Amino acid sequence: MTYQDVISKVDGFGPYQKRLCFLLFVSTFTCAIGTLTMIFTIYDPGYRCNIPELDDPEHPQYAPSNISDFIPWDTKNQRPSQCQQYHKADNSTIIVKTCADGWVFNKTEYNTVVTEFELVCERGWRKPLTVSLFMMGEAIGSFTGGALSDRFGRKKIFLISKFAEFLIYFFIGMTQNYLSYVLLRWLEGVFVYLPYTTAFVLGNELMASNRRNTLSLFIYGGYCTGAACIPLLGWLIKDWHWLMRAVGLSGIIYIPYYWLIPESPFWLLSTGRSEEAKVLLSSIAKYNGVTDFDADEAVATFHEEEKKLEEKRNQKQPESEGARYGQLVFKMLGNPTIRLRLVVAYLSWIVTNMVYYGLALSVTQLNGNRFINAFISGLLEFPGILFGFYALQSIGRPLSLSATMGVGGICLSIAPFLNSPLFMNVMVIAGKTAIISAFYINFSITGEMAPTLFRNLAVGSCSAFGKVGSFVVPYLMYLGRQIVHTYC
């Protein structure tokens, strides 16, 4: 009897599993909030050099006049220069120099990290660095999550990382300097990804194999719902400190998860905690209305089958498990078909990460109201996930991935050539919706393209390569930035 046979005996998608899907949906809701709050916390409202004679009524030489008397014109971007000002030298010669007295930001009631720490001009590199370090933290979380949950258990890692996630949110809101802010953002990246990946593992090990796509839909759906709610938080809470504190305090709703989230029966059986596994499996069967389940018999049969399989493996290949695994990895990579699949998967993950995060983090720079744009963009992620889910069932893996990435690429390629701001926004958001479909499909394809023994290796390595796109996208965003701010 395999482990999946054991799960099938307690009803692999009964009321217990459906409740778990809902709980995991709510748990991933805040993963999006943690990632995408940067849309508003690092928002740049526009700025120019601070001119005391023009901006400070208490300055002895204060005299309101034309801004062009103090700020040179930026002909490339058709706006007053943001990082230069006129300066009168000792010989009364007018020269152009960098801002000497800081910056003045466009009138806004929102206090952001950019306005508070003045992450502009020669300090502008700090803004993309913040995002890149956050993404690096996510990469670390993805690398370590599997090993930690294997060592300490799915439930324990899920709860500890969830607690740490919200504690860090709150501490971010208390920071008063850039260094502590950026270090906590990096640490947040580590912990925001851990409960997300652990939720996938825990759900898969409690679910019938033919229902795993449904589980993925719920987990991604939670992320998409969170993405749609972020603009509301950004609109209601005008100071980034209080925004992060509010997100941190919202972790209170997850306290009941200590009692509601189970440990994985598979992990319990694999670590020799069979009695706990029997109790858990019996409670699942009872919750699902299964009356003829015998936990003792099921667990005993499972262990017998596992023992037989282990004996067969040892007879065929008596060498150590590590050496055997290494040989099989080299054998797999020696297959040209698998090598080609891996290369294509790596490129696909890099592109989807780069495009998705590039669009998600710059959506407030589109024409129109930034809150409405961010809300529509987040709301349409869920239809993208639904399309990916049904595309996998109807037209298959390769065609669904090619179609979603192709449509996304076409929409984004057309957008810059449109004269209408409205149609440009539509094409950009449509492209992002198609890319989120490709993101969802990538997970399914990667897990299926390699033999079972190498599934975690394939997904882990693809996720690692995908983070390359996440690391570089902040610098690509700000390298080609062409937004026109009109100071008011």
Buried (B, 14 or more C-beta within 10 A) or exposed (E): BEBBEBBBBBBBBBEBBBEBBEBBBBBBBBBBBBBBBBBBBBBBBBBBBBBBBBBBEEEEEEEEEEBEEBBBEBEEBEBBBBBBBBEEEEEEEEEEEEBEEEBBBBEEEBBBBBBBBBBBBEEBEBBBBBBBBBBBBBBBBBBBBBEBBBEEBBBBBBBBBBBBBBBBBBBBBEBEEBEEBBEBBBBBBBBBBBBBBBBBBBBBBBBBEEBBBBBBBBBBBBBBBBBBBBBEBBBEBBBBBEBBBBBBEBBEEBEEBEEEBBBBBBBBBBBEBBEBBBBBBBBBBEBBEBEEBBBEEBBBBBBEBBEEEEEEEEEEEEEEEEEBEEEBEEEBEEEEEBEEBBEBBBBBBBBBBBBBBBBBBBBBBBEEEBBEBBBBBBBBBBEBBBBBBBBBEEEEBEEBBBBBBEBBBBBBEBBEEBEEEEEBBBBBBBBBBBBBBBBBBBBBBBBEBBEEEBBBBBBBBBBBBBBBBBBBBBBBBBEEEEEEBEBE
